């Protein structure tokens, strides 16, 4: 099931073409989460419980929190966004002179 969802995501054929504003992305927003949920339901309960227990033992305080990593990735994105904006502004400025 998960392979079908991945194939749908990568396929150039959509139920509703993405070129239609807003509505074109609704099929992706609906079909993909439903496919992933169905794939998760198809996993036997014993296997799911086993892996959830293994994950819980790795993080006894709950969900993992990697704030440093989040900050590093955010900083990289901000710097790259700033560079792209700077380059676009420079190109526009040079084109006008």
C-alpha positions in Angstrom: 0.0 0.0 0.0 2.8 2.4 0.9 4.5 1.7 -2.5 1.2 2.7 -4.2 1.1 5.9 -2.3 4.7 6.7 -3.2 4.0 5.8 -6.8 1.0 8.2 -6.8 3.2 11.0 -5.3 5.9 10.5 -8.0 3.4 9.9 -10.9 2.9 12.7 -13.3 -0.8 11.6 -13.6 -3.1 13.1 -11.0 -6.8 12.6 -10.3 -7.2 16.4 -10.6 -4.5 18.2 -12.6 -2.3 20.4 -10.4 -2.6 23.2 -13.0 -6.1 24.0 -11.6 -5.6 26.5 -8.8 -6.3 25.2 -5.3 -8.4 22.3 -6.4 -5.5 20.7 -8.2 -3.7 20.1 -4.9 -6.7 18.8 -3.0 -6.4 15.3 -4.3 -2.8 15.2 -3.0 -3.9 16.6 0.3 -6.6 14.0 0.6 -5.2 10.9 -1.1 -1.7 10.9 0.4 -2.7 11.0 4.1 -5.5 8.5 3.5 -3.0 6.1 1.8 -0.5 6.5 4.6 -3.2 5.9 7.2 -4.4 2.8 5.4 -0.9 1.5 5.1 -0.4 2.0 8.9 -3.7 0.1 9.6 -2.5 -2.8 7.5 0.5 -3.3 9.7 -0.2 -6.2 12.2 -1.0 -4.9 15.7 1.7 -7.0 17.3 4.4 -5.6 15.0 3.2 -2.0 15.6 3.2 -2.5 19.4 6.7 -4.0 19.3 8.1 -1.1 17.4 6.3 1.5 19.4 7.7 -0.1 22.6 11.2 0.0 21.0 10.8 3.6 20.1 9.5 4.5 23.6 12.5 2.8 25.2 14.8 5.0 23.2 13.1 8.2 24.3 11.7 7.6 27.9 10.8 11.2 28.4 8.4 11.2 25.4 9.1 12.6 21.9 12.6 13.5 21.0 13.5 17.2 21.1 16.4 18.2 19.0 16.3 22.0 19.4 19.9 22.6 18.4 19.4 20.7 15.2 16.2 22.7 14.5 18.0 25.9 15.1 20.9 25.0 12.9 18.6 24.0 10.0 16.5 27.1 10.4 19.6 29.3 10.4 20.9 27.6 7.2 17.5 28.2 5.5 17.5 31.8 6.7 21.0 32.5 5.3 20.2 30.7 2.0 17.0 32.7 1.7 18.8 35.9 2.4 21.4 35.1 -0.2 18.8 34.3 -2.9 16.9 37.6 -2.1 20.2 39.5 -2.2 21.1 38.0 -5.6 17.7 38.7 -7.1 17.8 42.3 -5.9 21.3 42.7 -7.3 20.2 41.3 -10.7 17.3 43.6 -10.8 19.5 46.6 -9.8 22.0 45.8 -12.5 19.3 45.3 -15.1 17.9 48.7 -14.5 21.3 50.5 -14.8 
